[in-house]
Amino acid sequence: MQNKTLIIVIAALLISNLVLLGAYFWGREKKTPQNNRNDRSPVEYMTREIGFDSTQKQQFRELWETVSNNNRGLYDSIRQNREALYANLKLEPQPESLIDSLAGKIAGFEKQISMNNYRHFRKVRAICSSEQQVKLDTVINRLAKKTRRR
């Protein structure tokens, strides 16, 4: 009698686990949006948020590619200088002048990126209508707040 009860309990637990596992994966597939890279691109995001027409979308794509190419090398330089900076952690005595120089270079590269992005958004603003400029300002403020939290 005890073996029969034990088998029924184990079977019920096994079935409930399979049902929960199936529900988890079935729900996960339904909730996951298509991971199409174009859907997540900045061009598609800005087109959706601001309401660019096809001409504006193409102009924004060109502006985006330009600023991305300009910033790519700067991000690489920041990464290389940060690696060099933190490589000095294990040195004794600490080379203060080198550390200060590397930190200054990093700050200079970050300033260049900020200026590139500022100029980029000025150009984007120029292709927008007055209604779209209001939407752009909202998106930029949201992005700026998001960046500050990191």
VOTORBA-17178 format. One record per residue (C-alpha): x, y, z; residue number from 1. Coordinates in pm, 1 decimal, padded with zeros to 6 digits, always signed. Layout:
BEGIN
        x        y        z fifi
        X        Y        Z  NUM
...
END
This chain:
BEGIN
        x        y        z fifi
 +00000.0 +00000.0 +00000.0    1
 +00283.5 +00242.6 +00087.3    2
 +00470.4 +00161.0 -00235.1    3
 +00160.0 +00230.3 -00441.0    4
 +00107.9 +00568.9 -00265.9    5
 +00474.5 +00656.2 -00311.0    6
 +00459.3 +00576.4 -00683.8    7
 +00145.1 +00792.1 -00723.6    8
 +00307.8 +01086.1 -00540.0    9
 +00626.6 +01057.7 -00750.1   10
 +00423.0 +01036.3 -01071.2   11
 +00216.4 +01342.7 -00972.4   12
 +00533.2 +01540.1 -00893.2   13
 +00693.7 +01432.9 -01219.0   14
 +00387.8 +01533.0 -01421.0   15
 +00357.0 +01869.7 -01243.5   16
 +00727.6 +01942.7 -01304.5   17
 +00690.6 +01858.5 -01674.6   18
 +00383.0 +02083.1 -01699.6   19
 +00564.4 +02371.4 -01527.9   20
 +00871.0 +02325.0 -01745.8   21
 +00656.7 +02318.8 -02060.3   22
 +00464.3 +02628.8 -01949.4   23
 +00789.8 +02811.1 -01879.6   24
 +00935.6 +02744.1 -02224.2   25
 +00606.2 +02798.2 -02403.7   26
 +00555.3 +03134.7 -02228.3   27
 +00915.1 +03234.0 -02291.6   28
 +00882.2 +03176.0 -02666.4   29
 +00566.6 +03385.9 -02683.9   30
 +00709.0 +03679.5 -02483.5   31
 +01044.2 +03696.4 -02659.8   32
 +01024.3 +03944.5 -02946.4   33
 +01201.4 +03861.8 -03267.6   34
 +01564.3 +03940.9 -03216.0   35
 +01606.4 +04104.7 -03551.4   36
 +01909.9 +04332.6 -03537.1   37
 +01734.0 +04593.1 -03750.4   38
 +01451.7 +04620.1 -03495.0   39
 +01703.7 +04715.8 -03226.5   40
 +01910.3 +04953.2 -03436.8   41
 +01935.0 +05319.6 -03338.3   42
 +01797.5 +05411.4 -03681.3   43
 +01480.6 +05207.0 -03626.6   44
 +01448.1 +05329.2 -03267.3   45
 +01471.4 +05696.4 -03366.0   46
 +01240.7 +05644.0 -03664.7   47
 +00980.7 +05488.8 -03436.2   48
 +01018.7 +05741.2 -03152.4   49
 +01039.7 +06058.6 -03359.9   50
 +00840.4 +05955.9 -03665.1   51
 +01096.2 +06005.1 -03940.1   52
 +00980.3 +05973.9 -04297.5   53
 +01188.2 +05769.6 -04543.1   54
 +01410.0 +06066.4 -04642.3   55
 +01476.1 +06161.4 -04281.1   56
 +01542.8 +05797.3 -04196.4   57
 +01810.4 +05778.1 -04466.4   58
 +01963.1 +06108.4 -04353.3   59
 +01968.2 +05986.7 -03993.1   60
 +02126.1 +05656.6 -04100.4   61
 +02408.5 +05849.1 -04270.2   62
 +02455.9 +06075.6 -03966.8   63
 +02454.0 +05773.7 -03734.3   64
 +02713.1 +05586.4 -03938.8   65
 +02936.1 +05894.6 -03946.5   66
 +02926.0 +05955.8 -03571.3   67
 +02968.6 +05583.8 -03500.2   68
 +03277.3 +05566.4 -03720.2   69
 +03418.8 +05882.0 -03562.0   70
 +03363.8 +05749.6 -03209.0   71
 +03481.1 +05392.6 -03269.7   72
 +03849.2 +05484.7 -03267.7   73
 +03800.7 +05702.4 -02960.2   74
 +03638.4 +05415.7 -02769.2   75
 +03931.8 +05193.4 -02867.0   76
 +04174.3 +05457.2 -02738.7   77
 +03984.8 +05483.8 -02409.9   78
 +03995.5 +05106.9 -02366.7   79
 +04369.7 +05091.3 -02439.8   80
 +04449.7 +05377.0 -02202.1   81
 +04233.9 +05227.3 -01926.6   82
 +04416.2 +04897.6 -01964.1   83
 +04748.8 +05080.9 -01939.9   84
 +04624.5 +05278.4 -01639.1   85
 +04512.5 +04974.4 -01443.9   86
 +04828.1 +04783.6 -01535.3   87
 +05002.6 +05030.2 -01302.0   88
 +04812.2 +04902.2 -00998.9   89
 +05073.2 +04636.3 -00934.7   90
 +05370.5 +04873.7 -00962.0   91
 +05545.8 +05011.1 -00655.6   92
 +05617.7 +05294.5 -00624.4   93
 +05321.3 +05426.6 -00817.2   94
 +05423.3 +05632.3 -01122.5   95
 +05197.2 +05931.4 -01043.1   96
 +05293.1 +06134.2 -01350.7   97
 +05215.3 +05841.8 -01582.5   98
 +04886.3 +05771.3 -01404.3   99
 +04788.4 +06138.5 -01429.3  100
 +04882.8 +06145.2 -01797.2  101
 +04677.7 +05834.4 -01878.6  102
 +04376.6 +05967.4 -01687.1  103
 +04406.7 +06296.1 -01875.8  104
 +04415.7 +06115.0 -02210.3  105
 +04104.9 +05917.3 -02116.7  106
 +03925.7 +06239.3 -02019.8  107
 +04028.8 +06398.8 -02349.2  108
 +03891.8 +06106.8 -02551.1  109
 +03565.2 +06114.6 -02353.7  110
 +03538.1 +06488.4 -02419.6  111
 +03583.2 +06426.1 -02792.2  112
 +03307.6 +06162.4 -02786.1  113
 +03073.9 +06400.6 -02603.0  114
 +03143.1 +06676.4 -02854.2  115
 +03094.5 +06437.0 -03148.3  116
 +02761.5 +06325.2 -03002.8  117
 +02653.6 +06683.7 -02937.6  118
 +02732.6 +06785.1 -03296.9  119
 +02555.3 +06471.4 -03419.4  120
 +02234.2 +06559.8 -03236.5  121
 +02253.4 +06920.6 -03362.7  122
 +02258.0 +06778.9 -03717.4  123
 +01973.8 +06539.4 -03635.4  124
 +01773.7 +06830.6 -03496.0  125
 +01825.7 +07017.2 -03823.3  126
 +01653.2 +06741.6 -04024.2  127
 +01352.5 +06735.5 -03789.9  128
 +01030.5 +06933.0 -03818.2  129
 +00933.4 +07150.1 -03521.3  130
 +00704.3 +06876.5 -03383.0  131
 +00977.8 +06618.2 -03425.3  132
 +01228.1 +06845.9 -03249.1  133
 +01012.6 +06831.4 -02934.9  134
 +01011.2 +06449.6 -02955.3  135
 +01387.2 +06447.3 -03020.2  136
 +01449.7 +06663.2 -02713.3  137
 +01249.1 +06417.1 -02504.1  138
 +01442.4 +06118.5 -02641.3  139
 +01777.7 +06291.2 -02584.0  140
 +01684.8 +06377.9 -02224.2  141
 +01577.0 +06017.7 -02163.6  142
 +01904.0 +05886.6 -02310.7  143
 +02108.5 +06134.0 -02106.1  144
 +01938.8 +06025.2 -01782.9  145
 +01989.2 +05659.5 -01873.2  146
 +02359.6 +05720.0 -01936.4  147
 +02404.7 +05895.5 -01600.4  148
 +02268.4 +05596.6 -01405.4  149
 +02539.2 +05362.5 -01530.6  150
END
